[in-house]
Amino acid sequence: MSNDIDISRRQALSCMAWAGTGLLWTLEGGVPTSSLIGAAQAATSGFSFAQISDSHIGFNKPANPDPNATLAEAVARIGALPAKPAFLIHTGDITHLSKPKEFDDADQLIGAAKLDVHYTPGEHDIVDENNGAAFLARYGKGSNGKGWRSFDHGGVHFVGLVNVFDLKAGGMGYLGPEQLAWLAGDLEGKSASTPLVVYAHMPLWTIAAEWGWGTQDGAEALKLLSRFGSVTVLNGHIHQIMQKVEGAVTFHTARSTAFPQPAPGSAPSPGPMLVPAQQLRSVLGVTAVTLKEVRKPLAVVDTTLSA
């Protein structure tokens, strides 16, 4: 972990950005413990869902000249899970340039999972000439504002936030007062014992401000979440696993299905990172989350495409 990142070791799990075997993360009393995926037991009750992120369909540079193929592999991994997930969450950058064919290709590839899919946009999904209209026309039905939404499943309240419009200096994410007011109203009637899963593209906690890896007004959203006893925040954008625990809130960023990015402080700037072709699938992957009992923490499993 880079020394440039200011994260208290008393409050946070050390950041992770490695290639290797996936882990099952189980939270007990706010402290994560892990076991190898091969040793993990399938849930006998409750439900699971899968997360993918940063597919970048349309990208064609040396870091991954065929992101369609690696997305197809990720979807196949989901299909091979021991228990079929209840649904799939995509945390943004479905496409690279918001082109209709890119969205069409992504829809066909992701559709092979045969799951309901909940999308939130990445900044690459809203670069069309109409400022995100293409994304909202495809995936925004039933959403609020610029695509934020919530739903309930199995006793868990899910909240999809959008923090890629009106990006601030340095590229930091931004929720804005309208969305924050909606979030306050959405949570108002929920019991503090309700487990929450919040997902967005850019991390709600600041990982590297100089790279825009954070959300400028994320602390305001986290304040609204602070009264809940179990909160899991899922993000993409940084193309690597990083996890932090603060009280009852677990933050978890996902690998990309397209290409890796450097760890903060290890390169002059973020961006597609070229690795040897035989190593590429070891730094790409999918995330599966399992709820075993409503009042128990969530178990998070990350799996590389080479596992």
N, C-alpha and C positions, 0 to 999 in steps of 0.2 A: 504494500500500500504506500502511496506517495506521502512523504512527510509534508507536502504542500497542502494536504487536505486537513482542515481543522475539524476533527471528529473525536469526541471524548471516548476513550476506550472503556470508561466506566459505563457509558450509556449506549454504546454502539457495538455491533458485531463488526469485526474487522472487514474492510471492503474486500471483495473478491473479484478478480478478473483473470481467471485461469482457464486453461484448456484441460479437460480431463473428465473423469467419471462424474455423472450427475449425482446429486445428493437429495435425500428426503429431509426436509426441514420441518421439525415439529416444535411448536412453541409451548413451553410449560412455564407458567408464571412470568411470561414476558421474556424468558431466556431461551434462545433457540438451541436445539440439539440436532445432530445430523446422523444419518446412516446411509450407506450406499444404496443406490436404487435397487440393486440386485437383492439386498437384504430387507427391503421395505415390504411391509405387509399390505395387501389390498384392503381398502376400507370395507367393513362389513355392513355399515349403515351410513346414512347421510348421502352426500353427493360430491362429485368432483367437477371441475371445469378446467379447461386448458387456456393458456395464453400464448400468442405469438406476437411478434413485433418486428417492425422495420424490415419489411420484405423488399422494398425498393425495386419493385417490378419496373423495368425500363432501364435500370442501371446496366452499363456495359463496359466498365473499366476493368483493368487487370485484377483489382482486388476480388472481383467475382464476375467473370464475363457472362455467367448464366444464372442469375438469381431465380429464374423460373424453376430451374432444376432443384435448387436447394429449398425453395418454398415447397415444392412437391414432396421432397423428402421429409420436411417437417410435418406436413399434413399426413403423410404415411405413418410417421411415428405416433401421431395422435390416434390414428386409426388402429394402431397396434397396442394401445394401452390396455391393461387387463380388464378395466371396466370403462365402458363408454362414458365420456364426459357428458354432463348435462348440456353444455354449450361451450362456445369458444369466444374468447375476447381477443381482439386485435388492437394493440395499443399504438397504432399509427405508423405513418410512412409506409402505407400499403404500396404506393407508387413512388417513383422517383421524380416525375415531372407533371403529375396530374393529368396525363393524356388519356383520352377515352380508351384507346387500345390497352394501355397499362391497367386501367381499372377493369376492363373486360377480361384480360388475362388473369388478373388476380382473382376475380370472381370465379372464374372457371377452376383455377387451381384450389382455392380455398373451399369451393363448393364440393370438392371430392371428399371432404371430411364428413359431409352429410350431417352437419350440426347447425343449430341456430348460431349466428355470429353477431356479436355486439362490437361495433367499431367506434373508435374515437380518432380524430384526424391527427396526423403529424404535420409538421410545417411543409413537407414535400407534397402533401395531399391538397394543399390550398394555393398552389402557385398558378392555377389557371387564370385566364384573363378576367374572370368574374369573382375572384377572391374567395374561392372555396365553394362556389355554387355547384360544381360538378360532384364534389364529395357529398354535400348535403342532399342533392337530388337523389343520389343512390342510397345513402345510408342514414339520412337525417329524419326519416318518417317517424313521427311521434316524439321527436326531441324538442328541446326548448332552445331559444336563442340561436347560437351558432353551433348547436349540436349536442349540448349537454343533456343528460337524462338520468333517470334512476329506475330501478325495478327491484322486485323482491323474488327470491327463490329459496325454498327450503329453510326459511327462518332467517336468512341473511339479506341485508339490504345492500344493493349494489348501486354505486354512484359513478357515472361516467362524466368526467370533467374535460374541458377543452382549454388548453393553455398555449395554443400556437398562433392565435390571432393577435395582432397588435404587439408583436414582440418588442421588448424594451432594449435599451442600450446594452451592447454585449451579447444580444441574442437571448436574454433570459425570457422564460415563459411568463405568461400574464393571463390571469383569470378575469379580472375586471370586476367593477362593483355590481353590474347586473347579474353576473353568474354567482357571485358571492351572496347576494341577496336571495337568489333562487335557492342556493345550497342551504342557507339558514332556514328558509321556509320548508324545504324538503325534509330536513332533519328534525324540525320542531316537534312533531308528534311522535317521534321514535323514542322508545325506552332506551336508557343508557346501557341496558344489558343486551341490546340488539347487536349482533356482530355486523360490522361494516366492511365491505370491500370497495375501495375507491380506486379508480383507474384513470389515467391520463397519459399523454405522450411524454411530456417532459417531466423530470422528477420534481416533486413538490418540495423536496429538501435540497439545499444548495450543496452540490458536489464540487463544482469548479466554476465559480462565477466568471472567471476570465474566459472560459469557453462557452458561457451561456448555459451551463448544465445546472439548471435550477429554475425556480419560478419566483418572480419578484415578489408577488403577493401571496406566495404559498403559505406563509405563516398565518395569514388571516383565515385561510381554509382550515389549517391544522388546529387553530383555536376553536373553530366550530366543531371539530371532531374530538376535542380533548375530553369531553364528558363521557365518551363511550368506552366500555371496558375491553373491547376487542376490535382493532382497526388494522386492516391490511391494505397498504397502498402499493399498487402495481404500476410501473412505468416502463417505457422503452427509451428511445432516443440515443442512449449512450453506447448501445451495442455491446454490453458486457454486464456481467452480474456484479451488482453491489447491493449490500443489504445493511440496514441499520435498524436498531431497536431503540425507541425512546418511550419509556413507560409502556402503555398499552398499544402503541403504534409500531407496526413493523413496516418498513419501507423495503421494497424489492424491485430492482430494475432487471429487465430481461435481456438476454442475448438477442441479436438480430438473426433473421434467417438468411441474410444477404452477405454481410461482410463485417469484420470486427473494426473497432476503433481503438486507438491507443489509450492506455490508462492515463489519468490526469498527471501532469508533471513529467511524463515519459517522452513527450514529443513537443515540438513548438506549437502545434495546433491540433484540433480534432480533425477527423476526416477518415475516409476509407483507408484501412491499413492492409498493406500487401503482406501476406504470409505465404510460405511455400504451399503449392497446390495440395500436397498430401496432408497438410495440417489444417486446411480451411474448415473442414467439417467438425474439427475438434473445438472450434471457437464459435460455432453457430449452434442454435438449439431452440428448445421449446420448454415451457413451464407448465406443470400441472399442479393444481391446488385442490386439496381434499378437505372437506368438512366431515369429521367423524361424528361429532355431537354438536348441537347448536351452541352449547356453552363452553366447548373446548376450542383451543386455538386452531388455526388452520395449518395444515401441513403442506409445504411448498417443495416441489420436486423440479429441479432443472436437469434437462437431459440434452447432451450434445448430439449432433447428427452423426458423430462417429462412434457413439456409445453402442 
